[in-house]
Amino acid sequence: MARYRVLQGIDYPPNKRAEAGKIVEDLPATSVKWLLESGIIEDADKPAKKIETPVVEEPKVEPVAEVVEEPAVEEGFDPDAKDIDGDGFLQDGTPFQRPVEEK
């Protein structure tokens, strides 16, 4: 007699129930074909199908470049420029950059 492994719980006549993993031998012959085709049962005499778990790769984290914003400097010479950042230079990053003159 053919033996089938139940892959999903099923109810079958007369008033029987088989849960997933159970081996049954008394399934109605008229139902076996469609139960096999739909993947609800499998032939217990054949090796069980191995369910492969997909491998999920971790997303790669891209390094983030730090953006250093330069202070906004208007173009042009400013005779009254102040050393706001305290680095000892006036009009930083412009053609008019110069050391602070002590008064």
Residue, then its C-alpha position, 0 to 999 in steps of 0.5 A: m500500500a502506498r504511503y504519503r507524507v502530509l505536508q499541510g494538515i488535511d481532513y479526509p473521509p471518513n472524518k479523519r485528520a492528518e497533520a503536517g509530517k504524519i505518514v498516512e496510508d489510507l488516503p482516498a485513491t481519487s484524491v491522491k493525484w491532486l494532493l500530490e500535484s498541489g504539494i499537500i502530500e508527497d510520496a513517503d517512500k521517496p526522500a523528503k524534499k529539502i527546503e533551501t533557505p535563501v541566503v540574504e546578504e547584509p547590505k554594504v555600508e558605504p562610508v560617508a564623507e564628512v563635509v566641512e563647510e567653509p564660512a561664507v566669505e564675500e569676494g573683495f577686500d574688507p579693511d574692517a575684517k575680523d578674526i571670527d574663528g580665532d585662527g589668526f587670519l583675516q578673510d580666510g580662503t580668499p585672495f585677501q587672506r592675511p594674518v591679524e595685525e596686532k594694534 
